[in-house]
Amino acid sequence: MAGTSASDPQNKGVFVSDATAQVSGGRDTGAAAVAPNGERRQQGPEEIPVSVRYNERDAVTLMCSPSELRELAVGWLFAEGFLQSTGEIMSIGACDEMRMVTVTASPDRWDVVSQRRRTLSSGCGGGTSRHPNEEELRRIDGTHDPNCSLLRHMLAHATEYKRTGGIHAAALTDGSRMLFLSEDIGRHNAVDKVIGRGLLAGTSFGSTQLMTTGRISSDIVMKAARAGIPVVISLSVATSLAADLALRAGILLVGRGAQPEPIVYR
């Protein structure tokens, strides 16, 4: 990969990639950020492609961080409708070297789910998700009080988020304490991972709250609705479609959750 010279006056004050980077075995062995004075800074977050196979078919390839791959696959398959519960999983295996997660499940929903219309998501990775529609929105009833103070708790424990500044974090709480925390280069992946963790642990989502460092887009709301999560709190804001879908699904959205006056979408 051709790097940009730090001595280039047009790039003054900008960190650039080291042109001598070598990649081996999926691990970056030489890439680093280089300051204008030539000082090498810490390496950025790792990104790899991981294929998810569902009942011997290639379901998706996700650009993600190389951690919690089983949880990521389960969360994604659940969000997309391939899985209704973890009880349907007959076997699951993750191979780090092959960058692949294989899931065998019954019943097989490939024909039904794979034919649904898909939409390019607003995520940085250019992923796809099923187009939201009224029939798929799960209505969540009841009144739920968001606990935004746990967002700061999540940030304090998100080690990669703090180390690199280029990682998203997502967490599930029970409203008073953090249950699970996951991190990934993609905000959708981080949410899929933490929901996957909840599914594999048998969590009852009806009393949980989802927190994320990323903006709340329509597909994030769909993931929460699919799991039955009644509250979504973000460090960022919600899109207009996300707010509309959340209203119809009975999900309470909170934006700018770490600020003194968060935005509550009603």
Sequence and secondary structure as in RCSB ss.txt:
>XXXX:A:sequence
MAGTSASDPQNKGVFVSDATAQVSGGRDTGAAAVAPNGERRQQGPEEIPVSVRYNERDAVTLMCSPSELRELAVG
WLFAEGFLQSTGEIMSIGACDEMRMVTVTASPDRWDVVSQRRRTLSSGCGGGTSRHPNEEELRRIDGTHDPNCSL
LRHMLAHATEYKRTGGIHAAALTDGSRMLFLSEDIGRHNAVDKVIGRGLLAGTSFGSTQLMTTGRISSDIVMKAA
RAGIPVVISLSVATSLAADLALRAGILLVGRGAQPEPIVYR
>XXXX:A:secstr
     TT GGGTT  EE TT  EETTEESS  EE TTS EE      EEEEEEETTEEEEEEEE SS HHHHHHH
HHHHHTS S GGGEEEEEEETTTTEEEEEESS  HHHHHTS EEE SSTT  EEE   GGG     S     THH
HHHHHHH HHHHHHS  EEEEEE SSSEEEEEEESSHHHHHHHHHHHHHHTT  GGG EEEESS B HHHHHHHH
HHT  EEEESS B HHHHHHHHHHT EEEESTTSSS EEE 
